[in-house]
């Protein structure tokens, strides 16, 4: 069953993934198998299957009972959403517990499908694949901290190294340490000290995956009053975050500013996550900690893509999908990509590969707010883009995309736009956002947001030193007073003398 709603991409077929972890069980229903996955529905339960497994070697009996009931509900939700496929994976607790096979058999009976119990290396591989899919040219060590284990693997672009598994999951470490923070740090130091793989992380990024580390990062965001509440690609500076990690690792968290933003069910494992992260930093000496919202599930989903789809840029894919869903004309957006490239060349501006990617995405997103009231198009578009579930873009890049749209709608010289958020973008991004928005403000008046005009426009250098935007005679009627004002704005920002002219017939 495909939804009649035009807010859905009609060529997608939903599928579900259930991830049975040591601490939580999560159902994610995706719109389809895509380079930049979109979530239709997401629900989890903090089951705690791995609680006490160190001493008992068995899954927690109460958690098993609760989990079976919830898995029955997850199956029903998957069917209700029209998912054509259901994939189920299980990790550390299910593969290590003596009663793990019995639990898996019961769960398979409830779900009506086979459950794939991942080995430690498979878990590391899919987690790393999730990181590789979520970052543009990822380069560093990926670490996935679950309830029962920690997976570490080297990632360099699309090259995935041989992963290792350590018994340092939050629930397991809590159990091994008997609830003692100092004991947890000693255990973490001993285990991390055996991970020779971390020696290759010096000066590179460490990608932190898993719910405990995401909640740790959320607390760090709250503590530092970080202005953008987007978890994916949040970066923690090693030196600046050290006092914070020390305090959390000691278990002294209830008085930390913003602790109310972390659910009580998650707080108990924060000291153990901080202890492990501290030891990783000491052993690997990474350049920074980068949080990944994608992990094992998304890595598994990515593995289902054909090779040509895997090679696509996830930011461009997501931006084009949003244009298809919200813009007046996606063909116009694509023309804008080409026209702005030619305009920058005419202005003798050379882009880096990253700047080209961001401009491409910004052009695809340029018209997503057109249905809003004119006074709110800029604000609405900025909020949509800044908080979208994009991958393949860092926070400064995200802000660049949002600001281009805001300046295009609210004026390139409006300094009141997103004052706090602008602090996350470097000066070059702010300047380039104004320039690109000024170009858009010119060309939208010529095109009425419809395709066909931009391919007929040309830039020509005059002997006077001016740069002329040449309009064919058939389009001369589009020239007017307001257009001259917009071109004057562009000239001011570009620092060039610009003019309009009509080509000889």
C-alpha positions in Angstrom: 0.0 0.0 0.0 1.5 3.4 -1.1 0.3 6.5 0.6 -1.8 9.0 -1.5 0.0 11.8 0.3 2.2 13.9 -2.0 4.5 14.3 1.0 5.9 10.9 0.2 8.2 9.8 -2.6 5.9 7.5 -4.6 8.7 5.3 -6.0 9.8 4.1 -2.5 8.8 0.8 -0.9 8.9 0.9 3.0 11.0 -1.6 4.9 11.6 -2.2 8.6 14.7 -3.0 10.7 14.4 -4.2 14.3 17.7 -4.0 16.2 17.8 -6.2 19.3 20.6 -4.7 21.5 21.8 -5.4 25.0 20.1 -2.3 26.4 17.5 -1.3 23.9 15.3 -2.7 21.2 14.4 -0.4 18.3 12.1 -0.6 15.4 12.8 1.8 12.5 10.6 1.9 9.4 12.3 3.5 6.5 10.6 5.2 3.5 12.7 2.9 1.3 16.2 1.8 0.6 17.9 5.1 -0.4 21.3 6.8 -0.2 20.0 9.2 2.4 17.5 7.2 4.3 14.3 8.8 5.6 12.5 7.4 8.7 8.8 6.9 8.5 8.4 5.6 12.0 10.8 5.0 14.9 10.1 3.5 18.3 12.3 1.9 21.0 12.1 0.2 24.3 14.8 0.2 26.9 14.6 -3.5 27.6 17.9 -4.1 29.4 18.3 -7.7 28.1 22.0 -7.6 29.0 21.5 -6.4 32.6 23.4 -8.8 34.9 24.8 -10.9 32.1 28.3 -10.8 33.5 27.3 -12.6 36.7 24.4 -14.8 35.4 25.5 -15.5 31.8 21.8 -15.2 31.0 19.5 -12.6 29.5 17.4 -10.8 32.2 14.2 -12.9 32.5 11.9 -9.9 33.1 13.5 -8.1 30.1 12.9 -11.2 28.0 9.2 -11.3 28.8 8.8 -7.5 28.2 10.8 -7.8 24.9 8.7 -10.6 23.5 5.5 -8.5 24.1 7.1 -5.5 22.5 8.4 -7.4 19.5 4.8 -8.5 18.8 3.8 -4.9 18.7 6.7 -4.0 16.5 5.7 -6.6 14.0 2.1 -5.2 13.9 3.5 -1.6 13.5 5.7 -2.7 10.6 2.7 -4.3 8.9 0.5 -1.3 9.6 3.1 1.0 7.9 3.0 -1.2 4.8 6.6 -2.4 5.1 7.3 -4.9 2.4 10.4 -6.3 4.2 11.3 -6.8 7.8 15.0 -7.4 8.7 15.9 -8.3 12.3 19.4 -8.1 13.7 20.6 -8.9 17.2 23.9 -8.1 18.9 26.1 -8.7 21.9 23.6 -9.9 24.6 21.7 -12.3 22.3 24.9 -13.9 20.9 26.7 -14.3 24.3 23.9 -15.4 26.7 23.3 -19.0 27.5 19.6 -18.5 26.9 20.2 -16.4 23.9 19.2 -19.1 21.4 15.9 -19.8 23.3 15.1 -16.1 23.2 15.9 -15.8 19.5 13.7 -18.8 18.8 10.8 -17.2 20.7 11.3 -13.9 19.0 11.4 -15.4 15.6 8.1 -17.1 16.3 6.5 -13.8 17.3 8.0 -11.8 14.4 7.5 -14.5 11.7 10.9 -14.0 10.3 14.5 -15.1 10.8 16.7 -13.1 13.1 20.3 -12.5 12.1 22.6 -12.7 15.2 25.6 -10.6 14.3 29.1 -11.7 15.3 31.3 -9.1 16.9 33.1 -8.5 13.6 29.9 -8.2 11.7 28.6 -5.7 14.3 31.7 -3.7 13.9 31.5 -3.8 10.1 27.9 -2.7 9.9 28.5 0.1 12.4 31.5 1.3 10.4 29.5 1.1 7.2 26.9 3.3 8.8 29.6 5.9 9.6 31.1 5.6 6.1 27.6 6.2 4.6 26.9 9.2 6.9 30.0 11.4 6.5 31.6 12.9 3.4 35.0 11.2 3.1 35.0 9.8 6.7 38.5 9.3 8.0 39.2 8.0 11.5 38.2 5.3 14.0 34.5 4.4 14.4 33.4 3.3 17.9 30.0 1.9 18.6 29.2 1.7 22.3 26.2 -0.5 23.0 24.9 -2.0 26.2 27.0 -5.2 26.0 30.0 -4.4 23.9 32.2 -1.7 22.2 33.0 -2.2 18.5 36.1 -0.4 17.1 37.0 -0.2 13.4 39.1 2.0 11.1 37.2 3.9 8.4 38.8 5.7 5.5 36.3 6.7 2.9 34.7 3.5 1.6 37.5 1.4 3.0 36.5 -0.5 6.2 39.2 -2.1 8.3 39.1 -5.2 10.4 36.9 -4.5 13.5 37.4 -5.6 17.1 34.9 -6.1 19.9 35.6 -5.2 23.6 33.5 -6.1 26.6 32.9 -2.4 27.5 29.2 -1.9 26.8 27.5 0.4 29.3 25.4 -2.3 31.1 28.3 -4.8 31.1 30.8 -2.2 32.4 28.3 -1.2 35.1 28.0 -4.8 36.1 31.7 -5.6 36.0 32.5 -2.5 38.1 29.8 -3.2 40.7 28.4 0.3 40.1 31.7 1.9 41.1 32.9 4.8 38.9 36.6 4.4 39.8 36.5 0.7 39.1 34.8 1.3 35.8 37.6 3.6 34.8 40.2 1.0 35.7 38.5 -1.7 33.7 38.1 0.6 30.7 41.8 1.5 30.8 42.8 -2.1 30.9 40.6 -3.1 28.0 41.3 -0.1 25.9 45.0 -0.6 26.4 44.7 -3.9 24.5 43.2 -2.3 21.5 46.2 -1.8 19.2 43.8 -0.6 16.5 43.5 2.7 18.3 47.1 3.6 17.7 46.1 4.4 14.1 43.7 7.0 15.3 46.2 9.7 16.2 45.3 13.1 14.7 42.2 11.6 13.0 38.6 11.8 14.0 36.9 9.5 16.4 33.3 8.8 15.3 31.1 8.1 18.4 28.1 5.8 17.7 25.5 4.5 20.1 22.7 5.8 22.4 24.9 6.3 25.5 27.4 8.5 23.6 24.6 10.4 21.9 23.1 11.3 25.3 26.5 12.2 26.6 26.9 14.6 23.6 23.3 15.9 24.2 24.3 16.8 27.8 27.5 18.5 26.5 25.4 20.5 24.1 23.1 21.6 27.0 26.1 22.4 29.2 27.7 24.6 26.6 24.4 26.2 25.3 25.2 25.0 21.8 22.8 26.8 19.5 22.0 24.0 17.0 20.1 21.0 18.4 21.2 18.5 15.8 23.1 15.5 17.0 24.6 14.1 13.8 28.0 15.5 13.1 28.2 17.3 16.5 31.9 17.8 17.3 33.5 17.8 20.7 36.8 19.5 21.1 39.2 17.2 22.9 40.7 19.8 25.3 37.6 21.8 25.8 35.5 18.7 26.7 38.0 17.1 29.1 36.7 18.7 32.3 33.1 17.7 31.3 34.1 14.1 30.7 36.0 13.9 33.9 33.0 15.1 35.9 30.6 12.7 34.2 33.0 9.8 34.6 33.1 10.5 38.3 29.3 10.0 38.4 28.8 13.6 39.4 26.0 14.4 36.9 22.8 15.5 38.7 24.1 19.0 39.1 25.3 19.4 35.5 23.5 22.1 33.6 21.0 20.6 31.2 20.9 17.1 32.8 17.1 17.3 32.7 17.4 17.1 28.9 18.6 13.4 29.3 16.0 10.9 30.2 16.3 9.3 33.7 16.5 5.9 32.1 19.6 6.9 30.2 21.4 8.8 32.9 22.7 5.8 34.8 25.0 4.7 31.9 26.5 8.2 31.2 29.4 7.8 33.6 30.4 4.5 32.0 30.2 6.0 28.5 32.3 8.9 29.6 34.9 6.6 31.2 35.3 4.6 28.0 35.5 7.7 25.9 38.2 9.2 28.2 40.3 6.1 27.7 39.8 6.1 24.0 41.0 9.7 23.8 44.1 8.9 25.9 45.0 5.9 23.7 44.1 7.2 20.2 44.8 10.9 20.6 42.1 11.8 18.0 41.8 15.3 16.6 38.2 15.5 17.8 35.1 13.5 18.8 32.4 13.5 16.1 28.9 12.1 16.9 27.2 9.9 14.4 23.5 9.4 14.4 23.9 6.5 12.1 25.2 3.1 13.1 24.6 -0.6 12.7 21.0 -0.3 11.4 21.9 2.2 8.7 25.1 0.3 7.8 22.9 -2.8 7.2 20.5 -0.7 5.2 23.4 0.8 3.2 24.6 -2.7 2.4 21.3 -3.4 0.6 22.0 -0.6 -1.9 23.4 -1.4 -5.4 27.0 -0.2 -5.8 26.1 2.8 -8.0 23.7 4.1 -5.3 26.3 3.7 -2.6 28.6 6.1 -4.6 26.0 8.9 -4.6 26.5 12.0 -2.4 24.0 11.7 0.4 23.7 15.4 0.9 22.8 16.0 -2.8 20.4 13.0 -2.8 18.6 14.3 0.2 18.4 17.9 -1.1 17.1 16.7 -4.5 14.4 14.7 -2.7 13.3 17.7 -0.7 13.2 19.8 -3.9 11.0 17.1 -5.5 8.6 17.2 -2.5 8.5 21.0 -1.8 9.9 23.2 -4.7 7.8 24.7 -7.5 10.1 23.1 -10.1 12.9 20.7 -9.5 14.0 21.3 -13.1 14.5 25.0 -12.2 16.5 24.0 -9.1 18.8 21.9 -11.3 19.2 24.8 -13.8 20.1 27.0 -10.9 23.0 24.7 -10.0 24.5 25.1 -13.5 23.8 28.9 -13.7 25.4 29.7 -10.4 28.5 27.7 -11.4 28.8 29.7 -14.6 28.2 33.0 -12.7 31.0 32.2 -10.1 33.3 31.4 -13.0 32.4 34.8 -14.7 33.3 36.5 -11.4 36.6 34.6 -11.3 35.7 32.8 -8.1 37.2 29.3 -7.8 35.4 26.8 -5.5 36.8 23.9 -3.5 35.2 20.5 -3.9 33.4 21.1 -0.6 32.1 24.5 -1.6 30.8 23.1 -4.9 28.9 20.4 -3.0 27.3 23.0 -0.7 26.4 25.3 -3.5 24.8 22.4 -5.4 22.7 21.5 -2.3 21.8 25.1 -1.6 20.4 25.5 -5.2 18.3 22.4 -4.9 16.9 23.7 -1.6 16.4 27.3 -2.8 12.6 27.1 -3.3 11.4 24.7 -0.6 9.6 27.5 1.4 7.5 29.0 -1.3 4.2 27.9 0.2 4.7 29.8 3.4 3.6 33.4 3.8 6.2 35.7 2.2 7.1 37.3 5.6 8.0 33.8 7.0 9.5 32.0 4.0 13.1 32.8 5.1 12.6 31.8 8.7 10.7 28.6 7.9 13.2 27.5 5.3 16.1 28.2 7.6 14.6 26.1 10.3 13.7 23.2 8.0 17.2 23.1 6.5 19.1 23.7 9.8 17.3 20.9 11.5 16.7 18.5 8.6 17.9 14.9 8.9 20.7 15.5 6.4 23.8 13.4 6.4 27.1 14.1 4.6 27.3 17.7 6.0 28.8 19.2 9.1 27.2 21.9 11.2 28.9 24.9 9.5 27.9 23.5 6.1 24.3 23.0 7.4 24.2 26.6 8.5 25.5 27.7 5.1 22.7 26.0 3.3 20.1 27.5 5.7 21.5 31.0 5.5 21.5 31.0 1.7 17.8 30.3 1.7 17.1 32.9 4.5 19.1 35.6 2.7 17.3 34.8 -0.6 13.9 35.3 1.0 14.6 37.9 3.7 17.2 40.1 2.1 21.0 39.7 1.7 21.8 42.7 4.0 19.4 41.6 6.9 21.8 41.2 9.8 19.1 40.1 12.1 18.9 36.6 10.5 19.9 33.7 12.9 22.3 35.7 15.0 23.2 32.8 17.3 23.4 30.2 14.6 25.7 32.4 12.4 28.4 31.9 15.1 28.8 28.3 13.8 29.7 29.3 10.3 33.2 30.6 9.3 33.3 34.1 7.7 33.9 32.7 4.2 30.6 30.7 4.4 28.7 33.8 5.5 30.1 35.8 2.6 29.5 33.1 0.1 25.9 32.6 1.4 25.2 36.3 0.8 26.7 36.1 -2.7 24.8 33.0 -3.7 21.6 34.4 -2.3 22.1 37.6 -4.2 22.5 35.7 -7.5 19.3 33.8 -6.7 17.4 37.0 -6.0 18.4 38.3 -9.5 17.5 35.2 -11.4 14.3 34.3 -9.7 12.9 37.7 -10.9 13.8 36.6 -14.5 12.4 33.1 -14.3 9.3 33.2 -12.1 10.7 30.0 -10.5 10.1 28.1 -13.8 12.7 26.4 -16.0 13.8 27.4 -19.4 15.2 30.9 -18.9 18.5 30.3 -17.2 20.1 28.3 -20.0 19.5 31.3 -22.3 21.4 33.8 -20.1 25.1 34.6 -20.6 27.7 36.7 -18.8 29.9 38.9 -21.1 32.9 41.0 -20.2 32.8 44.6 -21.5 35.8 46.8 -22.5 34.7 49.1 -19.7 35.5 46.4 -17.2 31.8 45.7 -16.5 30.3 42.3 -16.5 27.0 42.2 -18.4 24.2 39.7 -17.9 23.0 39.3 -21.5 19.3 38.5 -22.1 18.1 37.2 -25.5 15.7 39.5 -27.4 12.9 37.1 -26.9 13.2 37.6 -23.1 13.7 41.4 -23.2 10.3 41.9 -21.7 11.5 40.4 -18.4 13.9 43.3 -17.7 12.6 46.0 -15.3 13.3 48.4 -12.5 13.2 45.9 -9.7 15.6 43.7 -11.5 18.1 46.6 -11.7 17.9 47.0 -8.0 18.6 43.3 -7.4 21.6 43.4 -9.8 23.0 46.4 -7.9 22.8 44.4 -4.7 24.7 41.6 -6.4 27.3 44.0 -7.7 27.8 45.4 -4.2 28.4 42.0 -2.7 30.6 40.8 -5.6 32.6 44.0 -5.7 32.2 44.2 -9.5 30.5 46.5 -11.9 27.4 44.6 -13.3 24.9 45.5 -15.9 22.1 44.1 -18.0 22.1 44.1 -21.8 19.9 42.6 -24.5 21.7 40.5 -27.2 21.6 41.6 -30.8 18.8 40.0 -32.6 
